[in-house]
Amino acid sequence: MITIAFLLGPPCLGPDWSIDSDPTVDDRKSENGGSPGTDGYRGSCSVSLDSMDGEEEEKKKGRVKVENVGGKSTVTRCFSCYPLKLILPNKAGSSKSDAVWIYALSYGGGIVSGDRISLAISVGDGCTAILTTQASTKVYKSVDSKCSEQILEARVGRDALLAVIPDPVTCFATARYSQKQVFRLYADSSLVLVDWITSGRHESGERWEFDLYRSMNHIYLEEDQPLFIDSVLLDKTSDTSIAERMQGYQVMAMVVISGPKLKDLRHQLQEEVKQMMSARSPNSSRNYHIKSEFQHSPTRLPLIASCSPFGPQVSFKIFTRSLVPGQPPKGIYCSVFTHPCMIYLAPSQALGVVVRIAATTTHSVYMFLKHHLAALEPFLGAAPYCQSGR
């Protein structure tokens, strides 16, 4: 998501761990393409859904636990069940870094209508973990209006770092997709989150032709104090088409950087985005935010971005609703894509920053991420998206 710290194997693998370089693939292998290969990987952890019949939904959840063993970040538990497969790479970067990389895959290379994929990850105190993918997450067309779902629940320990750096989601025509990601942090935890979507299969002429895309990202501090609440909804049933609302842009992305370990990166990213947009929009005195009017500008920039800080110490000047009836929200950043509700903080108050990006090509976003997240290499052992740019 490096010779890796757990290369020699964790001392306690538990009953959920299996080394399986040649997994059994169901009918999706012939219908939707072959299963991703595992060459060059230490192993995977998965079981067949058939063996889970009759068990509670909670027991079907994929689980990863990263703990400090002998002074190294180590995977001590890894479990997944169909259609999710987790792979632990043998090499993903520098052996000098203390980080574990976890690849989340789906059998057949995509998410089928009606799939429900759930993963819980725990990163122990002082550990570093990266959750990533091998390629874009493809969401196949909806059958009988069924929605495909992905849920991620993550706990990040004290002085720990979690980086969630996937490739984009690509929804096929008529697809219905919903994801929710919940992160629970301590004040000294650090988080990198990239969440992005493309307009579809361009080679097939598809542009924003899916029926539904919903993405929710919630970040909480200790005692369930909301820190960052974000929701994106692209629904085909609106009065205007998704393509019209996107104003010619083909990719939408969000990057969240939070925590004390990444303070320098946050400040650098804010300054770089500000300079980039000032250079591209010389007549604008503030960061560019996507307009609510559905107009196509003849001077459309190939990539636009905005950057805003968030944190627990705020002055509530632009809040439009409370999360708890009758109570004001306490120190969160809340936004809905079509009706933004943004809180601006002084840099000294912020715990994190959120960067929003819209671009005309997937390649340009890969290059943006590669450039602006390169400073993570000392933490992760490899620069994010360093081999991307598809």
N, C-alpha and C positions, 0 to 999 in steps of 0.2 A: 503495500500500500501502500555487497556488505557481507564479508563472511558474517553470519548472524550469530548473536550471542548464544542461541540455543542449538547451534550446529551439532554439538555433541549429544544433544538430547536431554530433556529435563529429567531429573531423578524420579519424579513421580508423574507418570503419564495418566494413570487412572483408567477405568474401564471404558471411557469414551474414545480413547486414542486408538487409531489404527494406521498402519503404513500400507497404503494401497495405491500402487502406481498404475494399475490397470483396472479402473472402476467399471462396474456394470452400468450400462446406460440403457434407459428404457426406450420406448418408441420414438422419443424426440430425436434420437440420433439420426433416424432416417427421414423424419419429417422436417426438422428445422436445422439440420447440419450436425456435424460431429461434435463430440465433447471436446473441450479444450485439452490439449496434451499436457502431460505432467513431466516431460523430459526436463531435467535440470532442477527438479524439486525434491525436497527431502521426503515428502509424503503428504497425505491428505487425511482428513478425518471426516468420515461420513457413514451413514447407515441408510438402508432402504426404507422408504416410507411404509412398505408393506409390513415391516416388522413393528410398526408403530400403531397399527389398527387398534382402535378402542382406547388408546391412551389420551390423556388430556392434552389440549393445545399447548399448554405450558411445557410439556415434556418433548414437544416437537421443535422447540426453539433451539437454534444454534447457539453455542456458547464458547467463548474464548476467555481464558483467564491468564493474565500475564503477571508474574510475581518476580520479586528480587530473590534470586537463588545464587549464592556465592558471589554476590556483588554484581550480578548480571541480570538484565531483563530476560526472562525466560517464560515460554509458554508452558504452563503446568496443567492446563486442561484445554482440550480442543474437541468439540463435538458439533456435528451438523447432520441434518437429515434432508433427504430429497424434498424439494429441488435445489437446495443450497449445498454447495461444496466449498470447503475451506482448504486452501493449500498453503503450506509453509515453505517458502523458497530457500534453497540451499545458499544462493548468493544473490544479493540485491544491492550491494554497495561495499563500502569500506569496512574492513574488519576492525577498525579502530573505534567505530561507533558502538554504543550500547543501545541497540534498537532491534525490535522484532518486526518483521514484515509479514502481513497476513493478506492473502488474496481471496476475495469472495467471488465465486463463480456460480453459474447456474447450468445444470445439465442441458445440453443442446444449444448452449450459447445465448439463451434468451429467456424471458419470462412469459409464460403461456397464460392465456385468459383464465382467470380464476385462481391463479397461484397466490399463495400467501407465504411470504418468506420473512422469518423473524430471527433476529440475531441479538444476543446480549454479550457485551464485551466488558471486562473488568481489567483496568490497568492499575496495578498496585503502586504503592508509594515509591517514588523515585524511579519508576520505570518509564520506558518509551515504547510506544507501539504505533504501527502504521497499518491502516486498513485501506486496501486499494483494489483495483480490478486489472484484468488483462486487456480489456477492450471495452467499448461502449456497451452499456446495458440495453439490450434490445427488448422492447415490449411488443409482443405480437398482437395482432388484431383481436378485438373483443368478440367473444362468441356468446350469444344470448345476453348481451349487455353486461357480462360479468366483468368485474374490476380486478385487476392484478394489484397486489399490495406488498409493500416492503416495510418492515419495522426494524429500527435499530435502537437499542437501549444501551447506553454506555455510562460507566462510572470511571472517573479519572481520579486517582489517589493524590495525596499530597506530594507536591514537587514532581508530579508525573506529567507526561506529555502524550497526547493522542492526536494523530494526524489522520483524518479521513479524506483521502485524496483520490477519488474514483475518476474514471473516464465518464463522459456524459451519458445521460439517459437518452435513448432514441426511440420514440413511440411510432409504431407503424400506423397507417390509416385505420381509423375506427377504434384504435386501442383506448382502453380506460385504465389509468394507472394512478395509484395513490401511495405516497410514502410518508412516514413519520419518523423523525429521528430525535431522540431525547437524550440529553447529556447532563450528567450531574457532576459538578465540580466542587473543589475546595477553592478557597481564595488564592492559594498558590499553585493550583493546577493550571495546565496550559492546553489549549485546543487549537487545532487547525482544521477547518471544515471547508470543503469545496463541494458545492451542489450545483449541477448544471444540466441543461437540456438542449438538444438540437431540434430543429424543425421537422426532422424525419428523414426518410430515404430519398435523398436528392436524385440519385441515379434512377429512381423509379418515378420521378416527377412529383414526389410528395412534399408538400410544404404546409406544416401545421394542420394536418388533416386528421389528427387523432380526435377522439370525442371528449376526453377528460384527462387532465394532468393536475395533480394536487401534490404539493410538497410542503411539509410542516417541519420546522426545526425549532426545538425548544431547548434552552440552556438554563439550568438552575444552579444556584449556589447552595451552600449548606442550609438545612432546614427548609428546603424547597422554595427558597427565595428566587422568583423569576429574574433572570438576567437578560435574556434575549428571547423574544417570541416572534417568530416569522412564519408567514403563510403565503404561498403562491398558488393561485387557482387559475387555470386556463380551461374554460368550459365552452364547448361548441354550441351550447344552447343559448348563449347570450345574443343580444340583438345584432352585434357586429361579429364577424368571424375572427378567429384567433389570428389569422394572417393579417387582417386589417389592424388589429390592435398592436401587432408587432412591428408595424410600419416598415416592413422590408427587412428587418433583422431576422437572422436565421438561428441565432444561438443566444441563450440567456443564462447567466451564471451568477453565483454568489460565493464570495470568499469571506470566511470569518476567521479572525486571528485574535486569540484571547489568552491572557495569562502573563505572569511576570517574566518567564523565560523568553518570551517573544516580544518584550517591550520595544527593543531596538528595531525589530522587523516591522512592528506596527507603525512606529513613527516614520520609518523609511518608506513604507508603503503609502501612507497618507501623503507624504510630501511628493512622491513620484507620481501618484495619480493626480494630485492637484496640478503639478507642473505639466503633465501630459495633456490634461483637458484644457488648461489655460493656453497652451500652445496651439491646440486644435480649435479652440473657441475664443479667439482673442477679444471678442466683444462682450464676453460673459465675465462677470466679476465673481461668480461662485460656481461650484461644481455643477455639472450637468446632470439633471435628473430626467428620466423618461417622461415625456409629456402625457397628460391624460387624453388630450385630443387625438383622434385617429387621423393624422395628416401625414402624407408622404412628402418629405422634404427633398427638393432636388439637390440639396447640398448635404445629404446624409453622410455622416462620418462612418468609416468601415468598422470602428469600434469606439464605443463610448463607455465611460465608467464614472461612478460616484463613490465616495468614501466617507463614512460617518463613524464616529466613535460611539461606544456605549459603555455603561457602567452603573453601579449602584447608587452613585451620588448625582442626582439630577434635579433640575428645576423644571417642573411640569408646566410647559407653556403650549405644547402642541399635542396633548393627549386628547383623544376623541372619545374614548370609552374605557371603562374599568373592566378588568378580568373577573373581579368579584363584585357582584351587585352591591352597591352602597359603599364600596371602599375604593379609594384611589390606588392605582398600581404603584408598587414600590420599586423604583429603579430599574425599569426594563426598557428595552428597545422593542417596539412592536410595529409590525408593518404588514399590510396586505398589498399585493402587487398593484392592483388596480386603484386602490385608495390608500396611499402611503400615510403612515402615522409615525413621524420620525422625531426622536429626541436628540438634540445636539448638546454635547458636553464639552467642557474645557478639557484639553488634552491631559491635564494633571489628574482629572477625575476618572478618566476612562480605564476600564479593564480590558477593552477589546475594540476592534474596528470591524466594520462590515463593508465590503467592496461589492458593488453591483455592476455587472457588465452586460452589455448587449453588443452583438457583433454580427457581421454579415457572413462570416465563415467560421467553421470549427477550428481551422488551422490557426487563425489569428488569436483565438482564446487559448489554445495550447501554448502559443508563443508568449502570450501575456502571463500565463501561469508559470511557465518555465522561467521566464525572466524575473518576475517579482517574488517567486518563492524559492529562488536559488539559494538564498541565505539560510534555508532550513537544512542544507546539506550537512553541516557539522552535527546537528541533532539526529538526523535520520540516517546518515551514512551514504546517502545518495540524494541528488537534487530531484525534487518532484517533477515528473513529466519530462525528464531529461532524454528519454527515448521516444517521446510522443511527438505529435505533430502530424498525425495521420491525414 
